[in-house]
Amino acid sequence: MTAALSAHELIARHRSTLDQALEAIRTRAYWSPHPEHPKAYGENGSLDAAAGKAAFDALLGSRLDLGQPGTDDWVGGETSPYGVDLGVTYPHADLDVLLPAMKAGQRAWRDAGAEQRAVVCLEILKRISDRTHEFAHAVMHTSGQAFMMAFQAGGPHAQDRGMEAVAYAYVEQVRTPDNAAWTKPQGKRDPLAMNKQFTPVPRGIALMIGCNTFPTWNGYPGLFASLATGNAVLVKPHPRAVLPLALTVQVAREVLTEAGLDPNLVALAAERPGEGIAKTLALRPEIRIIDYTGSTEFGDWLEANARQAQVYTEKAGVNTVVVHSTADYKGMLSNLAFSLSLYSGQMCTTPQNLLVPREGITTDQGPKSYDEVVADLAKSVDGLLGDDARANALLGAIVNPDVKARLEAASGLGEVALASREITNPDFPGAVVRTPVIVKLDGAKPDDEAAYMSECFGPVSFAVAVDSATDAVELLRRTVREKGAMTVGAYTTDAEVERDVQEACLEEAAQLSLNLTGGVYVNQTAAFSDFHGSGGNPAASAALCDGAFVANRFRVVEVRRDA
């Protein structure tokens, strides 16, 4: 292939960005090369709001031909949670043709080296960034996120997570030098001298199984970690959220082609309705790495059955907040209300269980009983979502009927402190929009335990009355150990309680946020600084992103010769 983009040109274009990313993961300071504000786009080749919307509209009803080998059919069927039929069709692959074609490109990709792989990945991310407005509509109309969240989480924040994975991959690959001269003294005899060559080699084809709710944010870390470490990547989107990842594959294939590399290093595996190809793919001997975000049931199945592959899962957990005391009662309530409401609670990091001592808590506004805390939180959520326009902008749409069914069933689990209400979206009358429900449960009742010890994904939270702070910490510890947690929050002004909560999270490997009362929320994490998940409790087998997330995607092979 003739390269329109030379390695030298790509290094000149992106090496400084790579260096900044490397510095960011070292210092954990704030940094992002991807603007969060929609008005920042529209120059230097990037699409502005109108052009991005027009590009998305042009996709509707189209056939997205990626030029992949082995296409034997065209499949589709996505319907937006906002009621729009996308009508896009995608190539369906004959795996016996596609997988060998993907493997064929790995030798040149391996030989390109860590730096060239990194800058190719950064060029892919740059071109995705230029189309952020287009991608935002694609994420919105497949996930049900409101537009601004789809723009930020599905755009710059997802791109940050992808770049973070590239940075970690680069660090791990260059940890070992390419070449070494080795000399061992032998006393009076001539020394032993050897030249040693070390090459990072890929495991094989990586399978990235996408999720419905955050197709790019959850998908990019695994995709770019595998690609940057020399592996070909087969992208298997969730059947209700194909478009954002299909566009990603399209961009990646374009960049690889222009760089003189095999575009089949990245390919799409779309499926027919009900086909369920994830299990078939996961057991193929060519698949050596799997990244998965989704249900615990299927994640557990992958870990147990895909034995030929290195499996990285982000499953589900029961996220908990301990509410013991606060020096900013109003700020605490406001922060929690936002956390419970954002994207209708359809985040793997949304708090579910709020553990509140039954005798109440101490606050800057005086003592508050358990009932007062729960009632005040309900009022705070009501106040936040009282205006329908604001509510639509925060809640988005319910992503699938299962979430709606769980929401409706929750009111039968206990005393309802905050009832869910239906909201109409004037721009999308077909959208299902619901406010959160808060249910009061008793931590001492076995019947209630069945509810709060099970994940209830969606806008459902349980205010669980506990006997004391000690009981709250013990319940927190047991919940994380048995069910897992992506996030833990705590509010306390007591140093001893803080130490106990922190120790529980350290022992059970759960990420902790303390006394959040401002514009940072327990269910949000920042790339290059925050770890998403820990890989140390049942909620996930990996953290986004750390060295462990990338280091086992390649092995180092040594060739040695006498000097």
Backbone torsions as a table, in degrees:
resi	resn	phi	psi	omega
1	MET	NA	143.7	176.0
2	THR	-90.4	127.2	-176.0
3	ALA	-85.7	120.4	171.3
4	ALA	-80.8	-21.7	177.3
5	LEU	-118.8	107.4	179.4
6	SER	-76.8	158.6	176.3
7	ALA	-58.7	-40.2	179.9
8	HIS	-60.0	-44.3	-179.4
9	GLU	-64.7	-42.8	179.8
10	LEU	-66.0	-38.7	177.5
11	ILE	-65.1	-43.1	178.2
12	ALA	-62.2	-35.0	-176.2
13	ARG	-76.2	-35.0	-167.5
14	HIS	-123.4	-6.2	-175.4
15	ARG	-62.2	-38.7	-179.1
16	SER	-65.3	-36.1	176.8
17	THR	-66.0	-41.9	176.9
18	LEU	-60.3	-43.0	179.8
19	ASP	-62.9	-38.8	177.8
20	GLN	-66.6	-38.6	177.2
21	ALA	-64.5	-40.5	178.2
22	LEU	-62.9	-39.8	178.2
23	GLU	-68.2	-37.3	-179.4
24	ALA	-64.1	-43.7	-179.5
25	ILE	-72.1	-20.4	176.3
26	ARG	-76.9	-43.2	-175.4
27	THR	-90.9	-21.4	-174.1
28	ARG	63.4	19.6	177.9
29	ALA	-79.9	164.5	178.4
30	TYR	-67.5	133.4	172.4
31	TRP	-163.4	139.7	172.4
32	SER	-157.4	131.4	175.2
33	PRO	-88.9	1.4	-173.9
34	HIS	-112.5	112.5	-176.1
35	PRO	-62.3	139.8	179.9
36	GLU	-86.7	-21.6	-173.3
37	HIS	-91.9	131.1	-178.4
38	PRO	-56.0	-31.1	-177.6
39	LYS	-73.6	-8.2	179.8
40	ALA	-76.6	-7.7	-176.1
41	TYR	-104.4	154.0	179.0
42	GLY	127.4	-1.7	177.8
43	GLU	-125.0	163.3	177.0
44	ASN	54.8	39.3	174.6
45	GLY	90.1	-6.5	-179.6
46	SER	-85.4	152.9	-178.5
47	LEU	-83.2	133.2	172.9
48	ASP	-82.5	-175.7	-173.5
49	ALA	-59.4	-45.6	-177.2
50	ALA	-67.8	-42.9	-178.9
51	ALA	-67.8	-37.0	178.5
52	GLY	-65.6	-41.9	177.8
53	LYS	-65.7	-39.8	178.7
54	ALA	-65.1	-38.8	178.8
55	ALA	-64.7	-40.5	177.3
56	PHE	-65.1	-46.4	-179.6
57	ASP	-58.8	-35.3	-179.3
58	ALA	-68.4	-21.5	178.5
59	LEU	-75.9	-27.6	-174.3
60	LEU	-61.6	129.9	179.8
61	GLY	76.0	9.5	-175.7
62	SER	-99.4	169.3	171.5
63	ARG	-104.1	121.8	-178.1
64	LEU	-94.2	91.1	-177.6
65	ASP	-86.6	115.6	-177.4
66	LEU	-95.3	-2.2	-179.8
67	GLY	69.6	26.8	-179.1
68	GLN	-79.4	148.6	172.5
69	PRO	-75.5	154.7	174.2
70	GLY	80.5	14.3	179.4
71	THR	-71.6	122.4	-177.4
72	ASP	-118.3	0.5	-178.7
73	ASP	-169.9	170.5	174.4
74	TRP	-124.5	129.9	-172.5
75	VAL	-130.3	158.8	179.4
76	GLY	-172.1	-151.9	177.2
77	GLY	122.5	10.9	179.8
78	GLU	-69.9	134.5	171.2
79	THR	-123.2	127.6	-178.1
80	SER	-63.6	142.3	170.9
81	PRO	-59.3	-13.7	175.7
82	TYR	-90.3	5.5	173.5
83	GLY	93.1	9.2	-178.9
84	VAL	-97.5	130.3	174.8
85	ASP	-83.8	113.7	-175.1
86	LEU	-70.2	-39.6	175.1
87	GLY	69.6	15.0	179.7
88	VAL	-85.7	138.9	175.8
89	THR	-115.9	150.1	-172.2
90	TYR	-130.4	158.4	179.1
91	PRO	-69.6	135.1	172.2
92	HIS	-99.9	132.4	-169.2
93	ALA	-101.8	140.5	162.7
94	ASP	-81.4	107.6	-173.2
95	LEU	-62.2	-30.0	-179.7
96	ASP	-70.2	-15.6	174.3
97	VAL	-98.7	-45.0	-173.9
98	LEU	-68.7	-46.2	-174.4
99	LEU	-63.1	-44.5	174.9
100	PRO	-61.1	-36.4	178.2
101	ALA	-64.8	-37.5	178.2
102	MET	-66.4	-41.4	-178.1
103	LYS	-66.2	-30.2	-175.6
104	ALA	-62.5	-28.1	-177.2
105	GLY	-86.2	-5.9	-172.0
106	GLN	-71.1	-29.3	-177.9
107	ARG	-62.9	-49.2	179.7
108	ALA	-65.8	-36.1	178.7
109	TRP	-66.9	-40.7	174.8
110	ARG	-60.9	-47.3	-175.9
111	ASP	-70.6	-16.9	179.2
112	ALA	-63.6	-29.7	177.7
113	GLY	92.2	162.7	-172.8
114	ALA	-62.4	-40.7	-176.4
115	GLU	-68.1	-45.9	179.9
116	GLN	-64.8	-40.5	177.0
117	ARG	-59.7	-41.8	-178.7
118	ALA	-63.2	-45.0	-176.0
119	VAL	-74.0	-29.1	172.4
120	VAL	-63.0	-43.8	177.6
121	CYS	-61.6	-39.4	179.6
122	LEU	-68.9	-31.7	174.8
123	GLU	-66.5	-40.2	175.6
124	ILE	-59.6	-47.5	-179.5
125	LEU	-63.7	-36.6	178.9
126	LYS	-63.6	-42.2	-178.8
127	ARG	-70.7	-34.1	173.1
128	ILE	-64.3	-43.1	178.9
129	SER	-58.6	-40.1	179.5
130	ASP	-63.1	-22.5	-179.4
131	ARG	-107.1	25.6	-174.7
132	THR	-56.5	-40.8	180.0
133	HIS	-62.2	-41.3	177.9
134	GLU	-64.9	-46.4	179.0
135	PHE	-62.2	-35.4	-179.1
136	ALA	-60.4	-43.6	177.4
137	HIS	-65.9	-37.2	178.1
138	ALA	-64.7	-41.0	177.9
139	VAL	-68.8	-43.8	179.7
140	MET	-56.7	-45.4	-172.0
141	HIS	-89.7	7.9	169.7
142	THR	-117.4	-28.1	-177.0
143	SER	-100.4	-24.5	-173.8
144	GLY	87.1	1.6	174.9
145	GLN	-63.1	147.4	171.7
146	ALA	-65.7	159.0	-169.7
147	PHE	-58.0	-46.4	-175.1
148	MET	-65.3	-37.2	176.9
149	MET	-68.1	-41.7	177.7
150	ALA	-61.8	-38.1	178.9
151	PHE	-64.3	-48.3	-174.5
152	GLN	-79.9	-54.2	-177.4
153	ALA	-69.9	-39.5	-179.3
154	GLY	-81.8	-15.0	-179.1
155	GLY	-108.0	-101.5	-173.9
156	PRO	-57.3	-39.5	-179.0
157	HIS	-67.9	-38.7	176.3
158	ALA	-66.6	-41.8	178.6
159	GLN	-63.4	-39.0	175.2
160	ASP	-59.3	-44.7	-179.6
161	ARG	-64.4	-37.7	176.2
162	GLY	-64.9	-43.6	179.4
163	MET	-67.2	-36.7	176.4
164	GLU	-58.4	-43.6	179.3
165	ALA	-64.3	-38.1	177.3
166	VAL	-62.3	-42.3	-179.4
167	ALA	-63.3	-46.4	178.5
168	TYR	-63.0	-40.3	179.3
169	ALA	-62.2	-42.1	179.9
170	TYR	-63.1	-46.8	-179.9
171	VAL	-55.5	-47.0	-175.8
172	GLU	-68.6	-34.0	-178.3
173	GLN	-74.8	-33.3	-178.1
174	VAL	-91.3	1.3	176.7
175	ARG	-59.3	-35.2	176.0
176	THR	-99.4	131.9	-179.1
177	PRO	-68.0	157.3	178.0
178	ASP	-67.2	-38.0	-175.9
179	ASN	-139.7	150.6	176.4
180	ALA	-146.6	138.1	171.7
181	ALA	-95.8	124.7	-173.5
182	TRP	-118.5	125.3	179.9
183	THR	-132.9	128.7	179.0
184	LYS	-119.5	117.2	179.6
185	PRO	-61.7	145.8	-179.2
186	GLN	-126.5	31.0	-179.8
187	GLY	67.7	-123.3	-177.8
188	LYS	-76.6	-17.4	179.2
189	ARG	-82.9	165.1	176.2
190	ASP	-62.7	142.4	179.4
191	PRO	-65.4	155.7	171.6
192	LEU	-83.2	129.6	-177.3
193	ALA	-132.1	132.6	179.8
194	MET	-139.5	151.2	168.7
195	ASN	-106.4	130.9	-175.4
196	LYS	-122.4	136.2	-179.5
197	GLN	-118.4	134.3	-177.3
198	PHE	-123.4	126.4	-176.5
199	THR	-128.4	122.3	170.6
200	PRO	-67.7	126.9	179.9
201	VAL	-120.9	141.9	-177.4
202	PRO	-71.8	156.4	174.8
203	ARG	-72.2	-37.1	-175.9
204	GLY	152.1	-149.8	-180.0
205	ILE	-81.1	132.3	177.3
206	ALA	-98.1	140.2	176.5
207	LEU	-109.9	119.9	175.7
208	MET	-107.0	113.8	-178.8
209	ILE	-97.8	111.1	-173.2
210	GLY	-79.9	162.7	179.1
211	CYS	-111.8	166.1	-176.3
212	ASN	-78.6	-36.7	-168.9
213	THR	-83.8	-38.4	-179.6
214	PHE	-135.8	70.7	-172.8
215	PRO	-60.3	-39.3	-178.8
216	THR	-88.1	-45.9	-176.8
217	TRP	-59.2	-44.7	179.4
218	ASN	-83.8	-21.7	-175.8
219	GLY	-86.0	-36.1	-173.1
220	TYR	-64.6	-37.7	-179.6
221	PRO	-56.5	-50.7	-179.5
222	GLY	-67.6	-41.4	-179.4
223	LEU	-58.0	-51.8	-175.0
224	PHE	-77.7	-28.7	174.9
225	ALA	-63.9	-42.8	179.2
226	SER	-70.5	-43.6	-178.0
227	LEU	-64.7	-44.0	-177.5
228	ALA	-67.1	-21.4	178.7
229	THR	-97.2	13.8	170.1
230	GLY	98.5	1.8	-178.1
231	ASN	-90.8	145.7	165.5
232	ALA	-72.4	151.8	-175.8
233	VAL	-128.5	123.2	173.5
234	LEU	-100.8	119.3	-175.7
235	VAL	-97.0	116.6	178.8
236	LYS	-111.6	95.3	-176.5
237	PRO	-72.2	161.1	167.9
238	HIS	-64.4	138.0	-175.3
239	PRO	-61.4	-19.1	176.7
240	ARG	-93.6	-1.8	-177.2
241	ALA	-143.2	61.0	-177.8
242	VAL	-85.8	-40.8	-166.9
243	LEU	-56.1	-48.8	-177.9
244	PRO	-60.5	-37.2	-178.8
245	LEU	-80.7	-29.8	174.4
246	ALA	-65.2	-40.4	175.7
247	LEU	-64.2	-37.7	177.7
248	THR	-61.9	-45.7	177.4
249	VAL	-60.9	-41.6	179.5
250	GLN	-58.3	-47.5	180.0
251	VAL	-64.0	-44.8	-178.4
252	ALA	-60.4	-43.0	-179.3
253	ARG	-65.7	-37.4	177.2
254	GLU	-62.7	-46.5	-178.0
255	VAL	-65.6	-44.8	179.7
256	LEU	-59.4	-42.3	178.9
257	THR	-61.8	-46.8	-178.7
258	GLU	-65.6	-26.6	178.9
259	ALA	-85.5	5.8	178.8
260	GLY	76.9	21.6	-178.5
261	LEU	-112.3	168.6	-177.1
262	ASP	-76.1	118.8	179.9
263	PRO	-63.4	-20.5	-178.4
264	ASN	-73.7	2.6	170.5
265	LEU	-64.3	-21.3	174.3
266	VAL	-131.0	126.9	-178.0
267	ALA	-144.5	164.0	-177.0
268	LEU	-109.2	139.8	173.5
269	ALA	-120.4	85.0	174.9
270	ALA	-84.8	158.2	-173.5
271	GLU	-130.3	157.0	174.1
272	ARG	-72.6	156.5	178.2
273	PRO	-55.0	126.2	178.0
274	GLY	76.9	3.9	-175.4
275	GLU	-69.6	-38.7	177.0
276	GLY	61.1	56.2	-174.1
277	ILE	-81.4	-6.4	-176.9
278	ALA	-59.4	-43.4	179.8
279	LYS	-65.6	-40.6	179.0
280	THR	-61.4	-48.2	179.9
281	LEU	-62.3	-42.4	-173.9
282	ALA	-61.8	-25.1	-177.1
283	LEU	-99.8	-1.8	177.8
284	ARG	-65.2	135.8	-178.5
285	PRO	-64.0	-23.5	178.9
286	GLU	-70.0	-23.1	-176.7
287	ILE	-82.5	116.0	-175.3
288	ARG	-114.5	-9.6	177.0
289	ILE	-139.3	139.0	175.8
290	ILE	-132.3	129.6	169.5
291	ASP	-113.4	131.4	-175.1
292	TYR	-142.3	135.5	170.2
293	THR	-126.5	127.0	179.6
294	GLY	161.6	-147.7	-171.4
295	SER	-68.9	150.9	177.0
296	THR	-61.3	-39.9	-176.6
297	GLU	-57.6	-50.1	-177.6
298	PHE	-74.6	-33.2	175.7
299	GLY	-61.0	-44.1	176.9
300	ASP	-62.0	-39.1	179.0
301	TRP	-62.6	-43.9	178.9
302	LEU	-60.5	-46.3	-178.1
303	GLU	-62.7	-33.1	-177.4
304	ALA	-83.9	-28.9	-169.0
305	ASN	-112.9	-30.5	-178.7
306	ALA	-83.5	66.5	-170.7
307	ARG	-74.0	-19.4	-179.8
308	GLN	-80.3	-8.5	-172.1
309	ALA	-117.2	153.3	168.2
310	GLN	-82.9	118.0	-170.9
311	VAL	-108.7	127.8	175.7
312	TYR	-117.1	118.3	-176.6
313	THR	-121.7	143.1	163.6
314	GLU	-120.6	109.3	-173.1
315	LYS	-104.3	-122.3	-175.8
316	ALA	-137.3	162.4	177.3
317	GLY	-154.7	-177.9	176.4
318	VAL	-113.3	99.3	-176.8
319	ASN	-78.0	137.0	-170.1
320	THR	-127.2	144.2	171.9
321	VAL	-124.8	125.4	174.3
322	VAL	-90.7	121.4	179.5
323	VAL	-110.8	98.8	-176.3
324	HIS	-106.5	-45.1	-179.3
325	SER	-169.0	160.9	-179.1
326	THR	-154.1	148.7	174.6
327	ALA	-95.9	1.5	179.6
328	ASP	-146.5	79.1	-174.4
329	TYR	-61.4	-45.6	-179.5
330	LYS	-63.0	-43.6	179.5
331	GLY	-65.1	-38.4	177.8
332	MET	-61.7	-48.4	-178.5
333	LEU	-62.6	-42.1	-180.0
334	SER	-63.7	-43.0	-179.4
335	ASN	-64.8	-45.2	179.0
336	LEU	-65.0	-40.8	-179.3
337	ALA	-59.6	-42.9	179.0
338	PHE	-65.6	-43.2	-178.9
339	SER	-61.6	-38.8	-179.8
340	LEU	-73.1	-26.1	-172.3
341	SER	-93.6	-31.3	-172.4
342	LEU	-54.5	125.9	179.6
343	TYR	51.4	38.8	176.8
344	SER	52.0	35.1	178.1
345	GLY	66.2	13.7	-175.5
346	GLN	-89.9	46.6	179.1
347	MET	-124.8	143.6	179.9
348	CYS	-69.1	-6.9	-178.8
349	THR	-107.5	-1.1	-178.1
350	THR	-67.0	134.8	176.8
351	PRO	-63.2	139.5	175.0
352	GLN	-111.2	-52.4	-176.1
353	ASN	-102.0	124.0	175.1
354	LEU	-107.5	110.9	-176.1
355	LEU	-92.5	114.2	-174.8
356	VAL	-124.7	125.9	177.4
357	PRO	-56.4	136.9	-175.8
358	ARG	-67.7	-22.8	176.2
359	GLU	-82.6	-3.5	175.8
360	GLY	102.7	-173.6	-176.1
361	ILE	-132.3	161.4	173.9
362	THR	-97.5	140.7	-178.3
363	THR	-141.8	172.1	175.4
364	ASP	-69.0	-11.4	177.0
365	GLN	-104.8	18.1	-178.9
366	GLY	94.3	178.0	-179.1
367	PRO	-67.2	143.6	177.9
368	LYS	-128.3	129.5	179.2
369	SER	-72.9	165.9	175.6
370	TYR	-54.0	-47.8	-179.0
371	ASP	-62.2	-38.3	179.5
372	GLU	-67.0	-42.1	179.5
373	VAL	-60.0	-46.1	-177.5
374	VAL	-67.8	-42.5	179.6
375	ALA	-64.4	-40.7	-179.7
376	ASP	-68.1	-35.2	176.5
377	LEU	-66.7	-41.0	177.6
378	ALA	-60.5	-41.5	177.5
379	LYS	-64.4	-36.6	-179.8
380	SER	-66.3	-41.4	176.3
381	VAL	-64.7	-43.7	178.0
382	ASP	-58.9	-43.3	179.4
383	GLY	-64.7	-40.5	180.0
384	LEU	-63.8	-37.9	-173.0
385	LEU	-107.5	13.7	-176.8
386	GLY	-65.9	-33.9	177.2
387	ASP	-89.1	123.7	-173.1
388	ASP	-62.9	-36.6	-179.8
389	ALA	-64.7	-43.4	177.8
390	ARG	-66.7	-39.3	-179.8
391	ALA	-62.1	-44.7	178.6
392	ASN	-61.2	-37.6	-179.1
393	ALA	-68.9	-26.0	179.5
394	LEU	-93.1	-41.4	-170.7
395	LEU	-80.8	-33.2	-170.7
396	GLY	65.8	-144.7	-178.3
397	ALA	-127.1	152.5	176.0
398	ILE	-66.1	127.7	-167.4
399	VAL	-76.7	-30.2	179.7
400	ASN	-156.6	164.8	-175.9
401	PRO	-61.8	-27.1	-180.0
402	ASP	-64.0	-39.2	178.4
403	VAL	-64.2	-44.1	179.1
404	LYS	-61.4	-40.5	-179.7
405	ALA	-65.8	-40.9	178.1
406	ARG	-64.6	-40.6	178.7
407	LEU	-60.5	-45.3	-176.8
408	GLU	-70.4	-30.6	-179.4
409	ALA	-78.7	-21.6	-173.5
410	ALA	-62.8	-31.5	-177.1
411	SER	-65.3	-17.5	179.1
412	GLY	-90.2	2.7	-176.2
413	LEU	-91.1	-16.1	-178.2
414	GLY	179.3	-168.4	178.9
415	GLU	-71.2	127.8	-177.7
416	VAL	-85.4	118.0	177.1
417	ALA	-88.7	-29.5	176.9
418	LEU	-141.7	115.8	179.5
419	ALA	-83.1	146.5	176.2
420	SER	-77.7	144.4	175.5
421	ARG	-126.8	154.5	-179.7
422	GLU	-86.6	139.0	178.9
423	ILE	-124.4	137.7	177.3
424	THR	-92.0	134.7	174.0
425	ASN	-99.9	110.1	-174.4
426	PRO	-63.9	-26.6	179.7
427	ASP	-80.4	-27.3	-177.7
428	PHE	-136.6	82.4	-176.4
429	PRO	-59.9	-20.5	-179.3
430	GLY	-83.5	-3.9	-178.1
431	ALA	-73.8	140.9	173.4
432	VAL	-96.9	109.7	-177.0
433	VAL	-121.6	125.7	-178.8
434	ARG	-136.1	142.6	173.8
435	THR	-81.8	162.9	-177.0
436	PRO	-69.1	158.4	171.8
437	VAL	-113.9	140.3	173.9
438	ILE	-119.7	126.3	-176.8
439	VAL	-117.8	135.0	178.6
440	LYS	-87.8	129.3	178.6
441	LEU	-131.9	160.8	-179.5
442	ASP	-110.6	119.8	-178.4
443	GLY	-64.3	-14.9	-178.8
444	ALA	-92.2	-5.8	-176.2
445	LYS	-100.2	121.7	179.8
446	PRO	-56.5	-35.7	-179.7
447	ASP	-63.9	-37.3	179.5
448	ASP	-72.8	-30.8	-177.9
449	GLU	-59.9	-36.1	179.9
450	ALA	-59.1	-31.4	-179.5
451	ALA	-78.8	-52.8	-172.8
452	TYR	-77.5	-14.3	176.1
453	MET	-93.1	8.2	174.7
454	SER	-115.9	142.1	177.9
455	GLU	-70.3	133.1	177.0
456	CYS	-123.5	79.3	-172.5
457	PHE	-64.2	126.1	-179.3
458	GLY	130.9	-166.5	-174.6
459	PRO	-81.6	57.7	-178.5
460	VAL	-128.6	126.4	176.5
461	SER	-132.3	150.4	-179.9
462	PHE	-118.1	125.0	172.9
463	ALA	-91.5	103.4	-171.5
464	VAL	-98.9	118.4	177.8
465	ALA	-78.2	128.6	178.8
466	VAL	-124.3	161.9	-174.4
467	ASP	-74.0	-31.8	-174.6
468	SER	-163.1	173.7	175.2
469	ALA	-62.6	-37.9	178.3
470	THR	-60.8	-44.3	177.9
471	ASP	-64.3	-37.4	178.5
472	ALA	-61.9	-44.4	-179.4
473	VAL	-65.9	-39.4	179.7
474	GLU	-67.7	-38.9	177.0
475	LEU	-67.4	-39.8	175.3
476	LEU	-57.5	-49.1	-178.0
477	ARG	-59.8	-44.9	-178.7
478	ARG	-67.1	-38.8	179.9
479	THR	-62.5	-46.6	-179.4
480	VAL	-64.8	-42.7	-177.2
481	ARG	-65.2	-42.1	-174.5
482	GLU	-88.1	-37.5	-172.7
483	LYS	-112.2	-19.9	-177.0
484	GLY	84.0	161.5	177.5
485	ALA	-155.2	133.9	172.8
486	MET	-81.5	-30.6	-179.7
487	THR	-142.1	151.9	171.3
488	VAL	-134.6	139.8	174.7
489	GLY	-125.0	156.5	176.1
490	ALA	-151.3	143.4	173.7
491	TYR	-123.1	117.5	178.0
492	THR	-160.7	145.0	172.6
493	THR	-105.3	4.0	-177.5
494	ASP	-97.4	120.2	-176.0
495	ALA	-61.6	-36.3	-178.4
496	GLU	-69.9	-41.8	177.4
497	VAL	-63.9	-41.4	178.3
498	GLU	-59.1	-44.6	178.9
499	ARG	-61.7	-41.0	-178.6
500	ASP	-65.6	-43.1	178.4
501	VAL	-64.2	-44.9	-179.3
502	GLN	-62.3	-42.0	-180.0
503	GLU	-64.2	-41.1	177.6
504	ALA	-60.3	-41.6	-179.2
505	CYS	-70.8	-35.6	176.6
506	LEU	-66.4	-42.1	-178.5
507	GLU	-70.2	-34.5	-177.7
508	GLU	-99.2	3.8	176.4
509	ALA	57.3	60.0	177.2
510	ALA	-124.1	137.4	-179.2
511	GLN	-75.3	130.1	-170.4
512	LEU	-116.9	137.7	171.4
513	SER	-121.0	128.5	-175.6
514	LEU	-111.0	130.4	168.1
515	ASN	52.8	48.0	177.4
516	LEU	-78.2	120.4	-179.9
517	THR	-132.0	-0.2	-177.8
518	GLY	-111.5	-134.8	-173.9
519	GLY	-93.7	11.0	173.3
520	VAL	-108.8	134.0	-172.4
521	TYR	-121.5	152.0	-174.7
522	VAL	-62.0	-26.8	-177.0
523	ASN	-94.8	15.1	176.7
524	GLN	-123.6	141.0	175.9
525	THR	-132.4	151.3	-178.7
526	ALA	-106.2	127.6	176.3
527	ALA	-61.1	156.3	-178.1
528	PHE	71.9	-11.0	-177.3
529	SER	-129.9	-54.5	-177.6
530	ASP	-90.6	145.4	171.5
531	PHE	-92.7	133.3	177.7
532	HIS	-100.4	111.9	-170.9
533	GLY	73.9	170.5	-179.8
534	SER	-125.3	-21.1	-173.1
535	GLY	77.0	5.0	-175.0
536	GLY	-112.7	2.2	174.8
537	ASN	-137.0	171.1	-170.6
538	PRO	-62.2	-10.8	-177.7
539	ALA	-71.1	-27.6	-176.8
540	ALA	-158.7	146.7	176.8
541	SER	-97.3	3.4	-178.2
542	ALA	-147.3	159.4	174.9
543	ALA	-113.6	139.8	172.8
544	LEU	-103.4	105.7	1.3
545	CYS	-138.1	143.0	175.9
546	ASP	-141.5	180.0	-177.9
547	GLY	-60.7	-35.5	-179.5
548	ALA	-64.3	-26.3	-178.0
549	PHE	-70.2	-25.5	-175.9
550	VAL	-112.2	-28.0	-166.2
551	ALA	-65.2	-29.3	-177.4
552	ASN	-95.3	13.6	174.3
553	ARG	-87.6	-7.2	176.7
554	PHE	-143.3	162.9	172.1
555	ARG	-125.3	156.3	178.0
556	VAL	-101.0	123.6	179.1
557	VAL	-107.5	132.5	-176.4
558	GLU	-105.6	137.5	170.1
559	VAL	-121.6	124.8	-178.0
560	ARG	-126.0	146.9	-177.4
561	ARG	-137.7	151.2	170.2
562	ASP	-62.4	136.6	179.1
563	ALA	-69.8	NA	NA
